[in-house]
C-alpha cells in the first residue's frame, strides 16, 4: 500500500463506558481539533463515532448534544467496542480504504487541537499506523504521584508504549490486520504487534500527546489506570 495523493476522510472512533463526567470535555476537544483540521486541510472529511458500550449512567444524554454518530451496544468491552465503531464508520461513510484513516481515542481523554492534523499528516506521509503518546491529567494526581510520573518520563520516554487513546491506522491496513481483537484490554497493543509482524510501516511520536484520565480505577482491568496505580499510586 502506498500513500494516497490526498486525504479524503478521517473517522474518529471513540468507545465509552459510563463516562458521563468526562465525555463532554473529550468531544469538545475533538470538535476543536476538527475545526483546526478544516482550517489547514479543508479537503478532509471527518466523522466521529461514539460507541456507547453498555452505559448505565447519563453518557448517552451528554453525547446527544454533539454532532457525532452514535452506536449503542451491550457491554462488550473495549476491543469489540472499537471494532463496532470502526465497522460503523466504514459502512456509514463509504470511501476508498486506501485513502481514509481511522483515528482512535478514549472517552476519558482530551486530544490536542493539532491532533487530527497530525493524523492527516501521518496518512499523507505513507504511514500505516501511528502510535501516539498519552499523559495523565495532572489535575487527577496527587502532587507526589505527579512528581514521580514526571521524573519517570523525560523527553522520549513514552516511545515504545501503545495506547488506544492515541492511535491511528490506515483503513486498508486495519482491514488487512483483521481489526481489533475482541478482548477486554490490550487490543491496541495486539493490533500494533500484528502490524509490525506483517511488515506494515508503524510510526511513533511523542508530539501532541493526548491527556487522559489520571484516575486509578479504570474501565479495563489492566489498562492505563491500573498502570498508574501500580507504578506511581503510593503517595506516601
Beta strands, then each sheet from edge to edge (+ up, - down):
strand 1: 9-16
strand 2: 45-53
strand 3: 69-73
strand 4: 100-106
strand 5: 109-110
strand 6: 129-131
strand 7: 134-136
strand 8: 167-170
strand 9: 202-204
strand 10: 210-212
sheet 1: 3+ 2+ 1+ 4+ 8- 6+ 9+
sheet 2: 5+ 10- 7-
end
